[in-house]
Amino acid sequence: MGAQQRIRRKENKPNPKISVFEKSVAPLLKMSGQIQDPFSEADFGHEDFIRPPYPLTILLDFYEDNTWNNACINLKANLVCGQYEIMPVNEGQKEDAEFNKLMEFIESPNEEGEDFLDLLNKLWVDTEAVGNFYLEVVRNGLGELAELYHVPAHTVMKAKLKPGYWHKRSGVGAKKVYFKPYQKQDMNMGNEVIHHKNYFPASKYYGMPDYMPALGAMALDRNAILFNNSYFANSGMMGMIMLIKGAELNPQSRQELKNMVQGNYTGVDNAHRMAIIDDLGEGADIKIEKVMETIRDMSFQQMRKFDRDEIIASHHVPPKMLHVAEAGRLGDSNDGYNQMKMFKIFEIDPSQRRLENILNRKIIEGELGIVNWKIKFVDLDIRDPKDLSEEIWGDLDKMILEVDEARAMRGREPLDKSAIKKNNQEKINDLLKIADILEKKLNEIPDLEEL
């Protein structure tokens, strides 16, 4: 298989124990410095770190809780780094020692045996979910790159009194782990991290995700769900007003009733609860009147649809990619294609180039010293399969493409040239045998002169 067509997809590979990359020759200076416990931002204290513009744990909650936010983030991460190729820097470069060194590192980027694509996917999910990713660089005793690890972005804060970062998870007392900024002057002990941030004008130290303008829609959608849940949990009781006749409440009782209603029967979590009041005396008459109009199913559906559309729009994802049909555009194929084209050009392509730049310049060339090979992510192909087939056949007919190039465009392996040659030779031999038989038959036919 040509190196240009060597496409890597997600697959489980064994972690090699012996490596030409010198993992066994030069021992690790230290393993990953991460802490494997649940995270709480409060554990950082108030003086040790620079606080992000928005609590990262809240952004993480919206990734976990909101269906459309979660779908958009995962979709974009999969499209950005779902497949990659190992490409020669100069055309015609043959596979060499550098190529083997790169492939070996990629097949085992850390001692956990993590798949390289899984590692990249985690980085880009963090970028889309909280606006930052952190890639931990572990070196061996010679100071060479030995391993790469993903550090969950919501567990990292910019240090206030040091040039690097604090990594912290709760459940381990006051312990924190310090990470040095990648290739920066820092006398403190610790592994290095490469920090990539999605630019956010309000912060010098942190990035923020693209969906920030839709936070209100996500909060509203969450409240709508909680409100509706409370409606069913409380037997469908709607908002009411309480009228008390035939009895007089003293100031203390009035205040107690007010406190009870405000504390237990207002807010989304307390929606539709029923109050129970007793000991008002003989002759007291309590009347309940509905003051909130019945909430119809359609109002919830419409509101949640508007929230959905705003969330998807904040990610710039074409709705059709999430199986969302837009009213009035069901048969407009050109509109869908144009949306996909804009999404590819302005969202996926730039993200792929940014991640490629980090991997090629900092890791492959800067750390591994590989200058003849690079990683290139496979472009998002938005062409219709029928149109693609017609284009390929046209290029083959005009001899613009070779057969193997055309097969690669359709995701197929190159042809086995030796098998083709053998098959063609067998066909030629069969034709020669047929020719011999025909010649013999022709020789058996008498000449006209003899007749």
RAJO-V220257 format. One record per residue. N is the residue number from 1. RES is the residue in one small letter. PHI is phi in whole degrees, -180 to 180 (none if undefined). Layout:
N&RES&PHI ; N&RES&PHI
This chain:
1&m&none ; 2&g&-65 ; 3&a&-65 ; 4&q&-64 ; 5&q&-101 ; 6&r&-80 ; 7&i&-102 ; 8&r&-103 ; 9&r&-120 ; 10&k&-64 ; 11&e&-160 ; 12&n&-84 ; 13&k&-125 ; 14&p&-67 ; 15&n&-86 ; 16&p&-66 ; 17&k&-88 ; 18&i&-111 ; 19&s&-135 ; 20&v&-73 ; 21&f&-80 ; 22&e&71 ; 23&k&-65 ; 24&s&-86 ; 25&v&-78 ; 26&a&-106 ; 27&p&-65 ; 28&l&-64 ; 29&l&-63 ; 30&k&-167 ; 31&m&-82 ; 32&s&-56 ; 33&g&-91 ; 34&q&-75 ; 35&i&-106 ; 36&q&-102 ; 37&d&-140 ; 38&p&-58 ; 39&f&-108 ; 40&s&-142 ; 41&e&-62 ; 42&a&-64 ; 43&d&-68 ; 44&f&-71 ; 45&g&83 ; 46&h&-115 ; 47&e&-117 ; 48&d&-86 ; 49&f&-144 ; 50&i&-93 ; 51&r&-73 ; 52&p&-67 ; 53&p&-59 ; 54&y&-130 ; 55&p&-58 ; 56&l&-66 ; 57&t&-68 ; 58&i&-69 ; 59&l&-61 ; 60&l&-65 ; 61&d&-61 ; 62&f&-68 ; 63&y&-67 ; 64&e&-79 ; 65&d&-92 ; 66&n&-95 ; 67&t&-58 ; 68&w&-76 ; 69&n&-64 ; 70&n&-62 ; 71&a&-64 ; 72&c&-66 ; 73&i&-63 ; 74&n&-66 ; 75&l&-62 ; 76&k&-64 ; 77&a&-64 ; 78&n&-68 ; 79&l&-73 ; 80&v&-69 ; 81&c&-131 ; 82&g&-79 ; 83&q&-146 ; 84&y&-144 ; 85&e&-122 ; 86&i&-94 ; 87&m&-112 ; 88&p&-74 ; 89&v&-65 ; 90&n&-113 ; 91&e&-61 ; 92&g&94 ; 93&q&-64 ; 94&k&-88 ; 95&e&-60 ; 96&d&-139 ; 97&a&-62 ; 98&e&-63 ; 99&f&-62 ; 100&n&-64 ; 101&k&-64 ; 102&l&-65 ; 103&m&-63 ; 104&e&-67 ; 105&f&-67 ; 106&i&-64 ; 107&e&-72 ; 108&s&-148 ; 109&p&-73 ; 110&n&-156 ; 111&e&-72 ; 112&e&-79 ; 113&g&70 ; 114&e&-69 ; 115&d&-67 ; 116&f&-60 ; 117&l&-67 ; 118&d&-63 ; 119&l&-60 ; 120&l&-65 ; 121&n&-62 ; 122&k&-61 ; 123&l&-60 ; 124&w&-81 ; 125&v&-62 ; 126&d&-61 ; 127&t&-61 ; 128&e&-76 ; 129&a&-85 ; 130&v&-127 ; 131&g&87 ; 132&n&-144 ; 133&f&-136 ; 134&y&-129 ; 135&l&-112 ; 136&e&-79 ; 137&v&-108 ; 138&v&-107 ; 139&r&-110 ; 140&n&-90 ; 141&g&-65 ; 142&l&-93 ; 143&g&82 ; 144&e&-91 ; 145&l&-62 ; 146&a&-118 ; 147&e&-148 ; 148&l&-128 ; 149&y&-134 ; 150&h&-81 ; 151&v&-110 ; 152&p&-54 ; 153&a&-64 ; 154&h&-75 ; 155&t&-103 ; 156&v&-118 ; 157&m&-128 ; 158&k&-71 ; 159&a&-67 ; 160&k&-87 ; 161&l&-105 ; 162&k&-131 ; 163&p&-75 ; 164&g&-102 ; 165&y&-137 ; 166&w&-103 ; 167&h&-114 ; 168&k&-146 ; 169&r&-128 ; 170&s&-78 ; 171&g&89 ; 172&v&-128 ; 173&g&68 ; 174&a&-94 ; 175&k&-70 ; 176&k&-132 ; 177&v&-116 ; 178&y&-98 ; 179&f&-114 ; 180&k&-82 ; 181&p&-67 ; 182&y&-62 ; 183&q&54 ; 184&k&-113 ; 185&q&-68 ; 186&d&-156 ; 187&m&-82 ; 188&n&-74 ; 189&m&-79 ; 190&g&145 ; 191&n&-71 ; 192&e&-96 ; 193&v&-132 ; 194&i&-91 ; 195&h&-106 ; 196&h&-113 ; 197&k&-129 ; 198&n&-82 ; 199&y&-50 ; 200&f&-136 ; 201&p&-58 ; 202&a&-82 ; 203&s&-139 ; 204&k&-83 ; 205&y&-108 ; 206&y&-131 ; 207&g&-96 ; 208&m&-136 ; 209&p&-73 ; 210&d&-66 ; 211&y&-84 ; 212&m&-52 ; 213&p&-63 ; 214&a&-98 ; 215&l&-60 ; 216&g&-62 ; 217&a&-65 ; 218&m&-67 ; 219&a&-65 ; 220&l&-65 ; 221&d&-64 ; 222&r&-63 ; 223&n&-65 ; 224&a&-63 ; 225&i&-65 ; 226&l&-64 ; 227&f&-64 ; 228&n&-67 ; 229&n&-61 ; 230&s&-65 ; 231&y&-59 ; 232&f&-75 ; 233&a&-69 ; 234&n&-109 ; 235&s&61 ; 236&g&71 ; 237&m&-72 ; 238&m&-95 ; 239&g&-60 ; 240&m&-131 ; 241&i&-116 ; 242&m&-109 ; 243&l&-111 ; 244&i&-113 ; 245&k&-122 ; 246&g&79 ; 247&a&-152 ; 248&e&-119 ; 249&l&-89 ; 250&n&-74 ; 251&p&-55 ; 252&q&-67 ; 253&s&-66 ; 254&r&-63 ; 255&q&-67 ; 256&e&-64 ; 257&l&-66 ; 258&k&-64 ; 259&n&-64 ; 260&m&-64 ; 261&v&-66 ; 262&q&-68 ; 263&g&-83 ; 264&n&-123 ; 265&y&-130 ; 266&t&-126 ; 267&g&95 ; 268&v&-61 ; 269&d&-67 ; 270&n&-105 ; 271&a&-60 ; 272&h&71 ; 273&r&-73 ; 274&m&-110 ; 275&a&-91 ; 276&i&-119 ; 277&i&-125 ; 278&d&-135 ; 279&d&59 ; 280&l&-99 ; 281&g&94 ; 282&e&-71 ; 283&g&83 ; 284&a&-73 ; 285&d&-127 ; 286&i&-110 ; 287&k&-123 ; 288&i&-110 ; 289&e&-124 ; 290&k&-77 ; 291&v&-117 ; 292&m&-104 ; 293&e&-65 ; 294&t&-59 ; 295&i&-84 ; 296&r&-87 ; 297&d&-56 ; 298&m&-63 ; 299&s&-65 ; 300&f&-67 ; 301&q&-62 ; 302&q&-65 ; 303&m&-64 ; 304&r&-69 ; 305&k&-66 ; 306&f&-63 ; 307&d&-62 ; 308&r&-58 ; 309&d&-64 ; 310&e&-68 ; 311&i&-65 ; 312&i&-63 ; 313&a&-63 ; 314&s&-66 ; 315&h&-90 ; 316&h&63 ; 317&v&-91 ; 318&p&-60 ; 319&p&-55 ; 320&k&-63 ; 321&m&-70 ; 322&l&-107 ; 323&h&62 ; 324&v&-105 ; 325&a&-87 ; 326&e&-92 ; 327&a&-61 ; 328&g&84 ; 329&r&-127 ; 330&l&-64 ; 331&g&-105 ; 332&d&-91 ; 333&s&-69 ; 334&n&-64 ; 335&d&-64 ; 336&g&-63 ; 337&y&-64 ; 338&n&-64 ; 339&q&-63 ; 340&m&-62 ; 341&k&-64 ; 342&m&-65 ; 343&f&-62 ; 344&k&-65 ; 345&i&-69 ; 346&f&-101 ; 347&e&-119 ; 348&i&-73 ; 349&d&-58 ; 350&p&-62 ; 351&s&-65 ; 352&q&-62 ; 353&r&-67 ; 354&r&-64 ; 355&l&-69 ; 356&e&-59 ; 357&n&-61 ; 358&i&-64 ; 359&l&-67 ; 360&n&-74 ; 361&r&-79 ; 362&k&-87 ; 363&i&-93 ; 364&i&-69 ; 365&e&-85 ; 366&g&-69 ; 367&e&-98 ; 368&l&-86 ; 369&g&71 ; 370&i&-95 ; 371&v&-115 ; 372&n&-99 ; 373&w&-135 ; 374&k&-148 ; 375&i&-96 ; 376&k&-132 ; 377&f&-76 ; 378&v&-70 ; 379&d&-66 ; 380&l&-69 ; 381&d&-94 ; 382&i&-104 ; 383&r&-76 ; 384&d&-70 ; 385&p&-54 ; 386&k&-66 ; 387&d&-64 ; 388&l&-63 ; 389&s&-62 ; 390&e&-63 ; 391&e&-66 ; 392&i&-65 ; 393&w&-61 ; 394&g&-64 ; 395&d&-69 ; 396&l&-66 ; 397&d&-65 ; 398&k&-88 ; 399&m&61 ; 400&i&-79 ; 401&l&-115 ; 402&e&-92 ; 403&v&-60 ; 404&d&-65 ; 405&e&-65 ; 406&a&-65 ; 407&r&-64 ; 408&a&-64 ; 409&m&-65 ; 410&r&-98 ; 411&g&75 ; 412&r&-110 ; 413&e&-73 ; 414&p&-63 ; 415&l&-70 ; 416&d&-80 ; 417&k&-63 ; 418&s&-65 ; 419&a&-67 ; 420&i&-64 ; 421&k&-62 ; 422&k&-64 ; 423&n&-65 ; 424&n&-65 ; 425&q&-65 ; 426&e&-63 ; 427&k&-65 ; 428&i&-63 ; 429&n&-62 ; 430&d&-63 ; 431&l&-65 ; 432&l&-64 ; 433&k&-63 ; 434&i&-63 ; 435&a&-64 ; 436&d&-61 ; 437&i&-62 ; 438&l&-62 ; 439&e&-64 ; 440&k&-63 ; 441&k&-63 ; 442&l&-65 ; 443&n&-68 ; 444&e&-78 ; 445&i&-78 ; 446&p&-70 ; 447&d&-71 ; 448&l&-66 ; 449&e&-64 ; 450&e&-67 ; 451&l&-75
